[in-house]
């Protein structure tokens, strides 16, 4: 391959990477700053919008009130009623007003919204008292026609199965661990539960890593087959099966364990993200935990785990994830050097992809850490530390 073609290929890859980064940045700005970059930038007056037009059952609605006027918008403190009027919209289009004297959490009034500013109204305190039924709802600022509509629908069968067999056990395990630690500390409980889950998944994860390592070891032979039998797919398949058998390679070894553990890790993520406030997780609690006399202690190392930590956790996660990726690629590089592989154009392309992952993935995780509660960031941090040690253990013979 000529130098000009090599440079052209590298330039094309760089252009694709730049385009992806640009599109991701634009989407991030639109999501974080909709008033400036989103479709709402030209709207005027006072508006009320539901963050989600359709809310899954057992979740709660969140409203965004935007005051694009020149005057301060004052909202009345109506606790224990929400700061907006609520109606249940019936099938015939008629509306039934809803009222309540009960809240799952202490409601906090939004006193005022300055001119040109916006605020969120979280309707979580009324999750069970006003929004427990499925159907259509309408909310409006008191004594005004400024309204928004949304619907609450029953979760699908897969979601219900996921909650029953993954989310519920994990949340109740988190409660059990918290009940045994001082101050019912959520941070300590998250670290312990994360380590326990990782230990349970250690064997399938190790099998997956070993399967990937075997696949990488026979890859040069597979590439040779593709060149030798490119016009004879049947022969290539036969020789592929022969190589796999001779080298003890099972393609499912690297896939099946990941499929088993992936739902559990995702369930742990949602458990920590959504279950930190027990008053809003009654539908996930087992009988013994329905009427707990305590709540999670949400302070950990000076952080409130129920809100995003912008100053520390995103930076920490970016650094930790970068080190993990760098360690992983360093191990692969040593393997290639041990096998006597020479650096060619194909390897150069692989290195480009590795660099994109090594720098892009940590930044993406840091971006997510800005939005999610610090409890989720703590879970990611504990998982990353465990993954580093597991990777060192699994690859100890290869280093």
Beta strands, then each sheet from edge to edge (+ up, - down):
strand 1: 45-50
strand 2: 54-56
strand 3: 62-68
strand 4: 73-74
strand 5: 84-89
strand 6: 95-98
strand 7: 112-113
strand 8: 118-122
strand 9: 135-141
strand 10: 147-153
strand 11: 299-300
strand 12: 303-304
sheet 1: 1+ 3- 8+
sheet 2: 2+ 10+ 9- 5+ 6-
sheet 3: 4+ 7-
sheet 4: 11+ 12-
end
